[in-house]
Amino acid sequence: MNPTFSLTPETSIAIVGAGRLGGVLARALRASGFDVRGPSRRADEIPETDIAILAVPDAAIADAAKSTKSTRTVHLSGATSLDAVDFSIHPLQTFTGTESPEVFHGIGAAIDGRTDDDKSLARDLARALGMTPFTVTDRAAYHAAASFASNFVLTVLDAAEQLATAAGVENPREVLAPLVRQSVDNWQHEGAADALTGPIVRGDELTVATQRAATGAHRDLFDALATATRRIAGPRNPEADLHSLEKDRA
């Protein structure tokens, strides 16, 4: 069993993985006063340390963990189990690799540990970086939620940008961004059902059909999103037919 130790500024931390998150995390830990080694692309290049943070792809975690010379190992995956490591910290944020150390301040971090001591260490390390730690009961569902909130949002925004460009809108990201920000702000404070606006909520099927006809290559995405939106709007628009768009496909 790993010995118990408390997180202090003297705690030595190795970063394995020189990608976007590894670089940002190394800068943030140094700014917080820790003794940081790396980031390194290979675990066997890192000398013995108290903690090894594996900022590597999920499929590489097990092999990287075997190569570390650290007292404890931690991965940053939101979906991977703890089979190969002692604890995990998943920063709930998207990174480009250019962020300042303050990027971790105020964001959430899903934590877990094999033992209560490991979980406590994960919590302390997350807080040392300025994050708010929380636990989850289903890692797969949690990680799927993160994908919906980040990657899938970008997929939808890319479709919006392409459609706006086709419509002759100049600088579509600049024009659409305030709408996106207000929508997210409304969702944060009111929830989707109360924040939802537009023709589906109003039951304006003619406008919905007109929109659908203009979506071109994005029609399948439009149909899937319209169906999901109808489910949310249902209580506010009980007469909305969930299958009304099927008639337009004939």
N, C-alpha and C positions, 0 to 999 in steps of 0.2 A: 504494500500500500504506500502511496506517495506521502511523504511527510507533510505535516501542516505548516504553512507559512503565510504570513500576512503580506499584502502588497505594500511596498514602500518605494521611495524614489531610487533605492539601491537595487531593486529587483531588475535583473537582467532579462531582456526580452529579445528574442530572435524573430525576424520576419522572413518567412519562406514564401517566395512568390513575388516577382517584380512587376506585376501588372498594375492596373489602375489603382485598385484598393490597397495593395501592398505598399506602394509608394506614399499614398496619402496617409495611411495608418502609421507608417514609420515616422513621417514628419510630425504627426499629431502626438505620438508617444514621446518623441524627443522634446516637443514643446511643453509637454506635461512633466518633464524632468526625469524620465526613465532612461536607463542604460540600454540603448537599442543597438542591435547588430543587424545589418542588412538594410534593405531587403536583398535577398539572394534568390537566384533562380533555382538553386538546388539545396535540399535540406542537409546534405552531407558537407556542404561548404560552410555551415554555421558551427561555431564552437559551442561548447556546452553552456547552456544558460538555464535560468530558472523556468522560463516559459518560452515555448515556441509557438508562434501564431502562424497557422497554415493558410495563407492567402492564395490558395491554388484552386483549380477547377475541382468540382466535386469528385470526379473520377480519379483524381490524383491524390486525394486526401490520405487514403490507406497507405500507399507507398511512401508518401512524404513523412507520415507519422512514424513509420518503421525506421527511418533514417535520421531522425532527430536525436540529439544528445541532451535533451532538456528534461527537467524534473516533471513538468507538465506540458501537455500539448493541447492546443485549442484550434478549432476550425471556425471559419466565418460563414459557413453554409447555413441557409435557412431550412433546407430540406433533408440534409444528411444526418444519419443517426450518430450516436456517440461511440460506436463500436471501436473506432480506431483512436479516439482521443479522450481526454479527461473532461473537457467542457467545451461549450460553444458560445459564440457571441455573433449574432447576425445583425449588423447595422441596417436598419430599415431606411435605406437611402440609395439613390443612384449616384454613381461616381464617374467622372470623366478622367480623373487622374491629375487634374490641374488645381484641385481645390486647396484652400488653405487649411491649416489644422483645425480651425474653428468650424469646419463643416460638420463635425460630429456633435457640436453643441446643440442640445434641445431635440435631437432626433431619438426615435425609439430604437431599442436593441432587444431582440429576442434572445434570452439566455437559457442555458441548461447545463447540468453537470451530473457526473456519475454519482457523486456523493454530495452531502450538504456542504462540505468544505469546498468542493469544486464549484458548486453553484454560487456559494458566497464569493469565491474568488472571481468568477465571471461577472457577478454583480458589481464588485468593487472596481474591476477593470473597466467595465462599461461606464460607470460613474466618473472614473478618473478622466475619461475622454469627454465628459460632458453629456453622455447619453442617458436616456431614461430606460432602465432595464425592465423587462416584463417576461413572463413565461407563457408558453402555449401548451395545449394538450394534444394537438394534432399538427405535426410539423409540415406534412404534405399540404393540408388545407391552408395553413398559414402562409406557406410559400406561394401557393396558388393565388391567394389574396394579394400578395405583394406583386405578382405578375400582372394581375388585373389592374392594380393601382398604378403601375409604372409602364411596363412594356406594352401591354394591350392599349393603354391610353395613347401611347405614342403611335401605335398602329392606326388607331382611329384618327388621330391628329394628322398623320401623313395622308390619309384618305381625304380629310377635310382640306388640306393644303392643295392636293392635286385637283380636287373639284373646284376650289376657289380660283386656282390658276387657270383652269379650263374656262371658267366663267369670265375671265379677263380682269381679275382682281390683282392689282400690283402689290407686292410685298405682303402676301397672304398671311404669313406668320405674324407680322406686326399688327395686321387688322384683326386676326382671330384671337390673338393672345389675351386681350382684355376680356373677351367673352369666356374663354377657358378659365381664366383666373376667377372671374365672378361666379362661374358655375361651381368650381371647386370650393370656393368660399361658402356659397349657399349650401352645398352638400355637407360641408363640415359642420355648419351650425344648425341645419334643419333636417338633414337626411334627404335621400334621393326622392322619396315620394312627395315631400312638400316643396322641394326645390325644382322639381320637374316642370318645364313649360313647353310650349310648342303645339303643333297641330295634332299630335297623337293625344295629348291630354285634353285638347279642346274637342276631339272627335271630328276634326276637319279632314275627312278621308280623301276628298278631292285634292287637297294640297299634298297629303302624304303620297298619293299616287303620282302626282306631278313630280315630286322630289324623286321618287323611285325611278321614274322614266329617265331622269337626267343623270343617274348614277353610273351608267355604263359598266365598266369593268368592276366597279365596287358594289354591284347590285347584290351579290350574295351577302356581303358584309352588311349592307343596308337592311336586307331582309332579316338577318339574324338579330341585328340591333333593334330593329323596329318591333320584332316579336318580344324581345326582352323588355323593351320600353313599355309595351302594352301591358305586360304583367305588372310592372311598377305602377302604371297609371290606372290600372283596373279599378281600384276602389274609388278613384276620383272621376272615372269615366266608365261606369258599369255597362253602358250600352255599346262600348267599343268591341268590335268583333275581332278576336285574335287571329282570325283566318281571312280577314277581308281582303288582304293583298293577294291571296291565292287566285281570286277571280281575275286579277290583272295579268297573271302569268299565262293565261290561256291564249 
